Amino acid sequence: PTASWLLRFRHTLDCTTDGMYHEMLCNPSVVLLVASTSEAGYVNCLAELANVHHLPKPYHDGRYDPNGLRREFLLLHDVINGPKDFDETRALHQMRERFGF
């Protein structure tokens, strides 16, 4: 949607439905990072998604601490486009090594 009135409407709607800064309603309690096994480097995809620059604006202007944010990782196995020899134990081991959980 590129109509100027629609963009103004969406901006106004977003501003009016957001909570006040002190209410922390815009602060997610958890971030769910999801990748698919159809991606060649799914662990690297999860690492990229965990990067701070993907967080909402309040984390960049100092309102919220990005280090205090809980991140959960979810790997979906794509049985159609993913690897046929997918090893769950190996994938879990790689994720534990990379993210330390």
Number of C-alpha atoms within 10 A of each C-alpha: 6 6 8 9 10 11 12 11 12 12 11 11 11 11 11 10 9 12 13 11 12 8 9 14 11 16 16 12 12 11 14 13 16 15 20 18 18 15 15 11 12 18 21 14 15 20 16 13 18 19 10 12 12 11 15 14 12 15 17 14 9 9 13 17 12 16 9 9 15 11 13 12 18 12 17 13 18 15 11 8 11 15 14 10 6 13 10 11 9 10 15 14 12 13 19 11 10 13 12 8 10
